[in-house]
Amino acid sequence: MRYADGGGLTAEGHACREAVRLQTAGLFTQDVDPVEVARRLRVSSKSAYQWKRRWRAGGQTALVSRGPSGACCRLSDRQLDRLRVELARGPAAHGWADQRWTLARVTLLIGRLFHVRYTLRGTSYLLHRMGYSPQVPSWRAGALLDCGAKGPCSGGSAGASPVVVVLELGGRARDDLAVCGTSPA
């Protein structure tokens, strides 16, 4: 099954799943066996048994969704909006010499602006939730640099060629949000 971009179900999928759970309450009031409920509603018997336990403990309201699980974002909506603005200003506006956003730089920026610590992976998840996604082009920046063309990345270590990763927002590639790294040659 393919999930929505953020993982899990879409809003329609959540609504459909909740409707199925609420249908089970009606079947349980008719004293239908959980295995039969699972067969009729095309769900697993494990889910049917769990829903029956929850229904016995709290009635139909116990079957209502409690919302998405997991930790909530440590930044408020206002802070997320400010982070978008600061990312759009570019790394040079924040003291870096080049125009490359890396996860380490974005993490440091979040710490400076909001006094909140994120790991690199947490920053990656945050950027994904905000609509940014890393994009790796099919060409290598090293090939551009070898032929003398001016590429978005410069330098690199021996035995490695630079690879440009462009962060994309809302389906549009953004030139000012490039992340450069190296990959083994």
C-alpha positions in Angstrom: 0.0 0.0 0.0 1.3 3.4 -0.9 1.0 6.0 1.8 0.6 9.8 1.5 3.8 11.9 1.4 4.0 12.3 5.2 3.5 8.6 5.8 0.4 7.0 7.1 -3.0 7.6 5.6 -4.5 10.6 3.8 -7.3 12.6 5.4 -9.9 10.5 3.4 -8.2 7.3 4.6 -8.4 8.4 8.2 -12.1 9.2 7.8 -12.8 5.9 6.2 -10.8 4.0 8.8 -12.7 5.7 11.6 -16.1 5.0 9.9 -15.1 1.3 9.9 -14.2 1.4 13.6 -17.6 3.0 14.4 -19.4 0.4 12.4 -17.9 -2.2 14.7 -19.7 -0.7 17.6 -23.1 -1.4 16.0 -22.1 -4.9 15.2 -20.8 -5.5 18.8 -24.1 -4.2 20.2 -25.8 -7.0 18.1 -23.4 -9.5 19.8 -21.6 -10.3 16.6 -18.4 -12.3 17.1 -15.1 -10.3 16.4 -14.0 -12.9 13.8 -17.3 -12.3 11.9 -16.9 -8.5 12.3 -13.4 -8.8 10.8 -14.7 -10.8 7.9 -17.6 -8.4 7.2 -15.6 -5.3 7.4 -12.5 -6.8 5.8 -10.1 -6.0 8.6 -7.8 -8.3 10.6 -9.3 -10.3 13.5 -6.6 -8.8 15.7 -8.0 -5.3 15.1 -11.6 -6.5 15.7 -10.6 -8.0 19.0 -8.8 -4.8 20.0 -11.8 -2.7 19.0 -14.1 -5.0 21.0 -11.9 -4.5 24.1 -12.0 -0.8 23.7 -15.7 -0.7 23.0 -16.4 -2.7 26.2 -14.2 -0.4 28.2 -15.6 2.9 26.9 -18.4 2.4 24.4 -18.5 4.0 21.0 -16.5 7.0 22.1 -13.5 4.7 22.9 -13.4 3.8 19.2 -13.0 7.4 18.0 -9.6 8.3 16.7 -7.2 9.9 19.2 -5.3 11.6 16.4 -1.8 10.9 15.0 0.7 9.3 17.3 4.2 10.5 17.9 5.8 13.6 19.2 4.5 16.9 18.2 6.7 19.5 16.6 8.8 21.6 19.0 8.4 24.7 16.9 5.2 26.7 16.8 3.4 27.6 13.6 4.8 31.1 13.9 8.3 29.8 14.4 7.9 27.5 11.3 6.9 30.5 9.3 9.9 32.4 10.5 12.2 29.5 9.6 10.7 29.5 6.1 11.6 33.2 5.7 15.1 32.7 7.1 15.7 29.7 4.8 14.5 31.8 1.8 17.0 34.6 2.8 19.8 32.1 2.1 22.9 31.0 4.0 24.9 34.1 3.1 22.5 36.2 5.2 23.4 34.1 8.2 27.1 34.3 7.8 28.1 31.4 5.5 30.2 32.2 2.5 28.3 30.0 0.0 24.7 29.4 -0.9 24.5 25.8 0.3 22.0 24.8 3.0 23.2 21.6 4.8 21.3 19.8 7.6 24.0 20.9 10.0 23.6 24.5 9.0 19.8 24.4 9.2 20.1 22.7 12.6 22.4 25.4 13.8 20.1 28.1 12.5 17.1 26.6 14.4 19.2 26.6 17.5 20.3 30.2 17.1 16.8 31.5 16.2 14.6 29.5 18.6 17.0 28.0 21.3 15.7 24.6 20.4 18.0 21.6 19.8 17.4 19.2 16.9 19.4 16.3 15.7 20.3 16.1 12.0 17.7 13.5 11.5 15.1 15.5 13.3 16.0 18.5 11.1 15.5 16.3 8.1 12.1 15.2 9.3 11.1 18.8 10.1 12.2 20.1 6.6 10.2 17.2 5.0 7.1 18.2 7.0 7.6 21.8 5.9 7.5 20.7 2.3 11.2 20.5 1.5 12.7 17.4 0.0 16.2 16.6 -1.1 16.6 16.3 -4.8 19.7 14.7 -6.3 20.2 15.6 -10.0 21.4 13.1 -12.6 24.6 15.1 -13.3 27.6 15.3 -11.0 28.9 18.7 -10.1 32.4 17.3 -10.4 31.9 16.9 -14.1 31.0 20.5 -14.4 34.1 21.6 -12.4 36.4 19.4 -14.4 35.4 21.0 -17.7 35.8 24.5 -16.2 32.2 25.4 -16.0 31.1 27.2 -12.8 29.0 24.7 -10.8 27.0 25.3 -7.6 29.6 23.4 -5.5 33.4 23.8 -5.4 36.1 21.8 -3.9 35.9 18.3 -2.7 38.4 15.9 -1.3 40.7 13.5 -3.2 38.8 10.4 -4.4 35.4 12.0 -4.0 33.3 14.0 -6.4 30.8 16.7 -5.1 27.1 15.8 -5.4 24.6 18.6 -5.4 21.3 18.1 -3.5 18.7 20.7 -4.2 15.9 21.2 -1.6 12.6 21.4 -3.4 9.6 23.3 -2.0 6.2 22.6 -3.3 7.4 20.9 -6.5 9.6 23.8 -7.5 13.4 23.4 -7.4 14.9 26.3 -5.5 18.4 27.4 -6.6 19.1 29.2 -3.3 18.5 26.0 -1.3 21.2 23.7 -2.4 22.9 21.2 -0.1 26.3 19.9 -1.2 28.0 16.7 0.0 30.4 14.2 -1.4 30.1 10.7 -2.5 32.8 8.2 -3.1 34.1 8.3 -6.7 
